[in-house]
Each structure stands twice: as structure tokens, then as C-alpha cells.
Amino acid sequence: MRRDDGGGRRQAEDQPETGRVFPLLFAVRWGAWTIALARIASGDLPADETRYEPVLLGLTFAQTLASTLYVPLLRPYVRRLVGGRAGPRDDLIALGLVDIAAVMVVLYLSGGFRTPYDEYVVVSLVVPAFMLDWPRAVGLLAAFYTAVFAIVSIKERALDGPWFHEDVPRLAGVVVPPLLVVVVVQYLSSLTRRLNEQREQATRTLAENVRLQEEREELAAQEERSRIAREIHDGIAQSVYMLALNLEKAADVANSDPALRERLGRLVGLAKETLMEVRHYIFDLKPLLAGDAGLRSTIEGQLREFSTVSGLAVHLSVEGEERKVPLAVGSSLYRIAQEALANVFRHSCATDVKVRLDFNDGSVSMHVQDNGRGFDVEGASGSGRGLRNMHQRASELGGEFAVLSAPGKGASVRVTIPIEA
């Protein structure tokens, strides 16, 4: 996530480039401290610059170590503690400013001018200068100069310091190194930022290309499924339908042979059941709910097909105001109706089927009822695959499923699914 840090620069939290550059910045800090260590160890320094040693050297070591360990070890805890109350880099900027304040104390205690900590003082600018934009970095540099000049003036007991009237190159030695540090670090910061933006752009482009490729593949798959569905509908389904009609006509005229009539009747039932299975496969290949049709019109089409194939009268009623339901909910209800009607055709010997859709505030219900011979629900609950499938489809979407039936009293299937599912 990107945000404006208040100075006009859009910065990203925990940039990969920042993670790579920070070790370099702290390596510079450690190099400056090592130079101070070498100077103090050589012993060729005025007494006023080393009177606090080795305590001051140990404190600067602890300060540098704490700053170095903050990013990998302590920062995650601090970020969780402050939550969203601070910007992505505010803690690092605050760390750098506290570090500079501590460095000014070191500068004062070590003599104020040409101390063994000259480089150590200057490189304290690297971390905050890397985190800030140009205007704030310039302000930081001005504050740094002010603090250094004030400390040196106080230590030398003169407001104009020792550089104006004694040794002009001393002034350059105080002014130029901090300026170079800020300029170089700012250039490094802008470079890493541009690299990060280019990498993010490349990542977004790659993700977009992958998404477009997936959409093209999905579209091609949908077109292929639609083509196969059309072929099945116009070919196999029509052939099976014509076969069922011809078998029915043959059964009607086979009055002279009851055995043949019975056999033809069974073949008619088998042909119609096969036709319904074929239509189920068509739905699998090309879901009817994938278009703009609502649930009511989709169920109506399903019932018309069932009535045409089975010859049974089917009545649909709708309660409540119809609303658009998620594809998963509509598909599940379509499948459950499919299973319920198939059971009616195969087992019930019904002459009439009623289907009701109820649109409630947070759910949609479907009730399928027939006037067939019924069955023992408890005895069939463990063996009926269709009932198990219907119950599983409803349960997967957090819905409720119930079957009411008794021998000789028809059967009723009711399912309720939350619309939010």
C-alpha cells in the first residue's frame, strides 16, 4: 500500500529495496565508528578529546548496535504497537533524529571540533536523509549545521568559532562532508524508489497479462462447452426425444400383445429418463444461470422441459418479491430441483407436481411436492443417493434441507439457502 508521507513523496512500506539498502547504510555507520576506535587506540589525541574514554566509545558502540538491530528485530513489534497511527516510515525517521541528537551529545563531550568522532557525527545523517524527501532533507541538513556550529562555538567559548579568523579550510571540513552525505544518500534514495516503481509496474503488467490469459482461456473453454452443449441438444437430445415419441406410439398400437406393450412402456420410461440425463449434462456444460435470466425464469424453463419429457403436470408458484441471487445459490437450487424432479419421475408414480419459490428477506426457499405413492423417509435416508446429493448441496451453502413423506401420501422436499451464501 502506498501513501503520501506529507512531503510529497509516495512511499511504500517495507520496500524490498529499502531492505537491501539499509545494511549498506549501517555498514557506513559501523565504518565511521571503527575509524573513531582506531584514532582513540592510536593515543595521538589531545587530552580534552579523550577524557571520557573508553566510556564514550562504549556508549557509541551501544548506540550504533541498537540502531542496527532495530530494523530486523524491534521494528515489527513497534509497528504492531502503533498500528495505523503512524506512517510507514515515521518510526525510522524518528530513530534517525534521536540518533542525531545522541551524536550531538557525543560531539560535545569529545571536544566539539576535530574530534575522533568526526566521521561518526557526519554519517548519522545517512538514515534520516534516506527516508526524507528533498525539502525535508535540506531542513535536516540546516538543523545539523546549526547544532554543529552551536556546539563548536560553545566549546571554543566564542560565537564566531575558530574557523573564520584562524583557518578557513576548517570551515570547509565542517560544511562539505554533511552536504555530500545528504546529496549522495538522496540520490540513492531516489534511485531505489524509481527501481521499486519500475518493479511494481512490471509486476502489475505481469499480473494483468496473466489475468488476461486466464480470461482468454476461460472464454475459450466456455465457448467449447457451449458448442458441445449445442451439439448434444440439437443431436443426441433430439434423437432420444424422437425415440421416446415413437416408442409411445408403438406402445399405443400394440394392443394385441400385452407383453410387447409392457416392454415398450418400459423402453419409453428408459428413453425419457435418458433424455433427462442428457439435459442434465447440457446444464453442466452450459449453466442456464450464467446469463441474465433470473431464478424464476430458469426454474420455469426447467419445469417446462420436465413436463414435456415426463408428461406430468407441473405447477410453479412464487411468493415474495423476486431478487437476484448469487450464481452459487441459483445453481444449487436448480440442481436440487433437478434431483427432486428426477426422483418424482423414477419412483413416485405421481400425476401432479407443485413447485413453490419463496423469496424472503435474507434467504430463498424452494418446495417441491408430488401426489405420488410416497416412501418411508427414515428407511430411504441412508440409501437414496439423490437425497444425499440434495442435502449436501444445501449444506455447502449454509442452507437447510428437509424431506417429508409417508407411504401413500406423496413426498415433499423443502430447501432454504441464505442469499448471502
C-alpha positions in Angstrom: 0.0 0.0 0.0 1.3 3.4 -0.9 0.7 6.8 0.8 1.9 10.3 0.7 4.4 10.9 3.6 3.4 14.6 3.9 6.4 15.9 2.0 5.0 14.9 -1.4 6.9 11.6 -1.9 4.8 8.5 -2.3 6.5 5.8 -0.3 5.8 2.1 0.2 6.0 0.3 3.5 8.8 -2.3 3.8 10.1 -1.8 0.2 12.4 -4.6 -0.9 15.0 -2.0 -2.0 14.9 -0.5 1.5 15.7 -3.8 3.0 18.7 -4.1 0.7 20.0 -0.6 1.2 19.7 -0.4 5.0 22.6 -2.9 5.6 24.8 -0.6 3.5 23.7 2.4 5.4 24.5 0.8 8.8 27.8 -0.6 7.4 28.8 3.0 6.8 27.8 3.8 10.4 30.0 1.0 11.6 32.9 2.0 9.4 32.8 5.5 10.9 32.7 4.1 14.4 35.7 1.9 13.6 37.6 5.0 12.4 36.9 6.6 15.8 38.1 3.4 17.6 41.3 3.4 15.6 42.1 7.0 16.3 41.4 6.6 20.0 43.5 3.4 20.1 46.4 5.2 18.5 46.7 7.5 21.5 47.8 10.5 19.5 45.0 12.8 20.5 44.6 15.8 22.9 43.5 15.0 26.4 40.3 17.0 26.1 39.2 14.8 23.2 39.7 11.5 25.1 38.9 12.4 28.7 35.6 10.5 28.6 37.1 7.4 27.0 36.6 4.5 27.0 33.1 5.2 28.3 32.1 7.3 25.4 33.5 4.8 22.9 31.3 2.1 24.6 28.2 4.2 24.5 28.7 5.0 20.8 29.1 1.3 20.2 25.9 0.5 22.1 24.1 3.3 20.2 25.2 2.0 16.8 24.3 -1.5 17.7 20.8 -0.6 18.9 20.1 1.4 15.7 21.3 -1.5 13.6 19.2 -4.1 15.4 16.1 -2.0 15.5 15.0 -2.7 11.9 15.3 -6.5 11.9 14.4 -7.2 15.5 12.4 -4.5 17.2 10.6 -2.7 14.3 7.9 -5.4 13.8 6.8 -5.1 17.4 6.8 -1.3 17.3 4.8 -1.3 14.1 2.2 -3.6 15.6 2.1 -1.4 18.8 1.5 1.9 16.9 -0.8 0.2 14.4 -2.1 2.7 11.8 -1.4 5.8 13.9 1.9 6.4 12.2 3.2 6.5 8.6 5.1 3.6 7.2 8.5 5.3 7.8 7.7 7.6 10.7 9.4 5.3 13.2 12.6 5.1 11.1 12.7 8.9 10.7 12.2 9.3 14.5 15.0 6.8 15.0 17.3 8.8 12.8 16.5 12.1 14.6 17.1 10.6 18.0 20.3 9.1 16.7 21.5 12.6 15.5 20.6 14.1 18.9 22.7 11.5 20.6 25.5 12.1 18.2 25.4 15.8 19.1 26.0 14.9 22.7 29.0 12.8 21.7 30.3 15.7 19.7 30.1 18.0 22.7 31.7 15.5 25.1 34.5 14.7 22.7 35.8 18.2 22.3 33.4 19.8 19.7 35.9 20.3 16.9 38.2 17.9 15.1 37.3 15.0 17.4 37.9 11.3 16.8 34.2 11.1 16.0 34.2 13.5 13.1 33.1 10.8 10.6 30.8 9.2 13.1 28.9 12.5 13.5 28.6 13.1 9.8 27.3 9.7 8.9 24.5 9.9 11.4 22.7 11.8 8.6 22.5 8.7 6.3 19.4 7.0 7.7 17.1 10.1 8.1 18.4 11.6 4.8 17.5 8.3 3.0 14.0 8.3 4.5 13.1 12.0 3.8 12.3 13.8 0.6 14.5 16.7 -0.7 12.8 19.6 1.1 12.9 17.8 4.5 16.4 16.6 3.9 17.5 20.2 3.3 15.8 21.2 6.5 17.6 18.4 8.3 20.9 19.5 6.9 20.3 23.1 8.1 19.4 21.9 11.6 22.5 19.7 11.6 24.7 22.6 10.7 23.1 24.8 13.3 23.7 22.2 16.0 27.3 21.6 15.0 28.2 25.3 14.8 26.5 25.9 18.2 28.4 23.1 19.9 31.7 24.1 18.5 31.1 27.8 19.4 30.2 26.8 22.9 33.2 24.6 23.3 35.5 27.3 21.9 33.8 29.9 24.1 33.3 32.2 21.1 30.2 32.8 19.0 32.2 33.0 15.8 34.1 29.8 16.4 37.7 29.2 15.5 37.3 28.8 11.7 36.7 32.3 10.4 39.8 34.0 11.7 42.3 31.2 12.1 41.9 28.5 9.4 39.4 28.8 6.6 39.8 25.1 5.4 38.3 24.1 8.8 35.0 25.7 7.7 35.0 23.6 4.6 35.8 20.5 6.7 32.6 21.1 8.7 30.3 22.1 5.8 31.2 19.9 2.9 31.1 16.3 4.3 27.5 16.6 5.6 26.4 18.2 2.4 28.0 15.3 0.3 26.4 12.7 2.6 22.9 14.2 2.1 23.3 14.6 -1.6 24.6 11.1 -2.2 22.1 9.5 0.1 19.2 11.4 -1.5 20.3 10.3 -4.9 20.5 6.7 -3.7 17.0 7.1 -2.2 15.5 8.4 -5.4 17.2 5.7 -7.4 15.9 2.9 -5.2 12.4 4.5 -5.4 12.5 4.5 -9.2 13.7 1.0 -9.3 10.9 0.0 -6.9 8.3 1.7 -9.0 9.6 0.0 -12.2 9.5 -3.3 -10.5 5.9 -2.7 -9.2 4.9 -1.7 -12.7 6.4 -4.8 -14.2 4.7 -6.9 -11.5 1.3 -5.3 -12.3 1.9 -5.7 -16.0 2.7 -9.4 -15.5 -0.3 -9.9 -13.3 -2.5 -8.2 -15.8 -1.1 -10.4 -18.6 -1.7 -13.5 -16.5 -5.3 -12.4 -15.8 -6.0 -11.7 -19.5 -4.5 -15.0 -20.4 -6.7 -16.8 -17.9 -9.8 -14.9 -19.1 -9.0 -15.9 -22.7 -8.6 -19.5 -21.7 -11.8 -19.4 -19.7 -13.7 -17.8 -22.6 -12.3 -20.4 -24.9 -13.4 -23.1 -22.5 -16.9 -21.6 -22.2 -17.2 -21.4 -25.9 -16.2 -25.0 -26.3 -18.6 -26.1 -23.6 -21.3 -24.1 -25.3 -20.6 -25.7 -28.6 -20.7 -29.2 -27.1 -23.9 -28.4 -25.3 -25.5 -27.2 -28.6 -24.3 -30.4 -30.3 -25.8 -32.6 -27.6 -29.1 -30.5 -27.6 -29.5 -30.5 -31.3 -28.2 -34.0 -31.9 -28.4 -36.6 -29.1 -31.2 -34.9 -27.1 -33.5 -34.6 -30.2 -32.8 -38.1 -31.3 -33.7 -39.5 -27.8 -36.8 -37.4 -27.7 -37.9 -38.7 -31.1 -37.2 -42.2 -30.0 -39.4 -41.7 -26.9 -42.2 -40.4 -29.0 -42.0 -43.3 -31.5 -41.9 -45.8 -28.6 -45.0 -44.2 -27.1 -46.8 -44.5 -30.4 -45.7 -48.1 -30.8 -46.9 -48.9 -27.3 -50.3 -47.3 -28.1 -50.9 -49.6 -31.1 -49.5 -52.8 -29.5 -52.9 -53.7 -28.1 -52.8 -57.3 -29.4 -49.7 -58.2 -27.4 -49.8 -57.1 -23.8 -46.2 -58.3 -23.2 -45.0 -56.2 -26.0 -47.0 -53.2 -24.8 -45.4 -53.6 -21.3 -41.9 -53.9 -22.7 -42.4 -50.8 -24.9 -43.7 -48.9 -21.9 -40.5 -49.7 -20.0 -38.5 -48.6 -23.0 -40.5 -45.3 -23.1 -39.6 -44.7 -19.5 -36.0 -45.5 -20.1 -35.8 -43.2 -23.1 -37.4 -40.3 -21.1 -35.0 -40.9 -18.2 -32.1 -40.9 -20.6 -33.3 -37.7 -22.1 -33.4 -36.0 -18.7 -29.9 -37.2 -18.0 -28.8 -35.7 -21.3 -30.4 -32.4 -20.4 -28.5 -32.6 -17.1 -25.3 -32.9 -18.9 -26.2 -29.9 -21.1 -26.7 -27.9 -17.9 -23.3 -29.0 -16.6 -21.7 -27.8 -19.8 -23.6 -24.5 -20.1 -25.3 -23.4 -16.8 -28.6 -21.7 -17.5 -27.9 -19.2 -14.7 -24.7 -17.8 -16.3 -26.8 -15.3 -18.3 -29.2 -12.6 -17.3 -32.1 -14.9 -16.6 -33.5 -14.8 -13.1 -34.1 -17.8 -10.8 -37.8 -17.9 -11.6 -37.4 -18.0 -15.3 -34.7 -20.6 -15.1 -36.8 -22.9 -12.9 -39.8 -22.3 -15.2 -37.7 -23.4 -18.2 -36.6 -26.5 -16.2 -40.2 -27.4 -15.3 -41.3 -27.0 -18.9 -38.7 -29.4 -20.1 -39.5 -31.9 -17.4 -43.2 -31.7 -18.2 -42.5 -32.2 -21.9 -40.4 -35.2 -21.3 -42.3 -36.8 -18.4 -45.9 -35.9 -19.4 -46.6 -34.9 -15.8 -48.4 -31.7 -14.9 -46.1 -29.3 -13.1 -47.3 -26.0 -11.4 -45.0 -23.2 -10.2 -45.9 -20.5 -7.7 -43.7 -17.7 -6.4 -44.1 -16.0 -3.1 -42.4 -12.7 -2.2 -40.6 -10.2 -4.4 -38.1 -11.9 -6.7 -34.5 -10.7 -6.4 -31.2 -11.6 -8.0 -29.4 -14.4 -6.2 -25.7 -15.3 -6.4 -24.8 -17.8 -9.1 -23.8 -20.5 -6.5 -27.2 -20.2 -4.8 -29.2 -20.3 -8.0 -27.2 -23.2 -9.4 -27.6 -25.2 -6.2 -31.4 -24.7 -6.2 -31.5 -25.7 -9.9 -29.6 -28.9 -9.1 -31.8 -29.7 -6.2 -34.9 -29.2 -8.3 -33.3 -31.4 -10.9 -32.7 -34.2 -8.4 -36.2 -33.9 -6.9 -38.0 -34.0 -10.2 -35.8 -37.0 -11.3 -36.9 -38.8 -8.2 -40.6 -38.0 -8.9 -40.3 -39.4 -12.4 -38.4 -42.5 -11.4 -40.1 -43.5 -8.2 -43.3 -41.6 -7.3 -45.9 -42.6 -10.0 -47.3 -39.1 -9.4 -49.8 -37.4 -11.6 -49.2 -33.8 -10.3 -46.2 -31.9 -9.1 -46.2 -28.5 -7.4 -43.1 -26.3 -7.1 -43.0 -23.1 -5.0 -40.3 -20.5 -4.7 -40.3 -18.2 -1.6 -38.1 -15.0 -1.7 -37.6 -13.9 1.9 -35.5 -11.1 3.4 -32.3 -13.0 3.7 -32.9 -16.3 2.0 -34.7 -18.1 -0.8 -36.7 -21.3 -0.3 -37.9 -24.0 -2.8 -40.6 -26.5 -2.1 -41.2 -29.5 -4.4 -44.3 -31.6 -3.7 -45.9 -34.5 -5.6 -49.0 -36.6 -5.1 -47.3 -39.9 -5.7 -47.1 -43.1 -3.7 -44.6 -41.7 -1.1 -42.0 -43.6 0.8 -40.5 -44.2 4.3 -38.1 -41.3 4.8 -36.2 -43.0 7.6 -35.7 -46.1 5.6 -34.6 -44.3 2.5 -32.3 -41.7 4.1 -29.3 -43.9 4.1 -29.7 -45.4 0.7 -31.0 -42.6 -1.6 -28.1 -41.0 -3.4 -30.4 -38.3 -4.8 -31.5 -37.3 -1.3 -27.9 -37.2 -0.1 -26.8 -35.0 -3.0 -29.6 -32.5 -2.3 -28.8 -32.4 1.4 -25.1 -31.9 0.6 -25.7 -29.1 -1.9 -27.8 -27.2 0.7 -25.3 -27.7 3.5 -22.4 -26.5 1.5 -24.0 -23.1 1.3 -25.2 -23.0 4.9 -28.8 -23.9 4.0 -31.4 -26.3 5.4 -32.9 -29.3 3.7 -35.9 -31.4 4.7 -37.9 -34.3 3.3 -41.5 -35.1 4.3 -43.1 -38.3 3.1 -45.0 -41.4 4.0 -46.2 -44.4 2.0 -49.3 -43.5 0.0 -49.2 -39.7 0.9 -46.8 -38.3 -1.6 -43.5 -36.6 -0.9 -42.3 -33.1 -0.2 -38.8 -31.6 -0.5 -38.0 -28.2 1.1 -34.7 -26.4 0.9 -33.8 -22.9 2.3 -30.5 -21.2 1.4 -29.3 -17.8 2.6 -29.0 -15.3 -0.3 -25.6 -14.1 1.1 -24.2 -17.6 0.6 
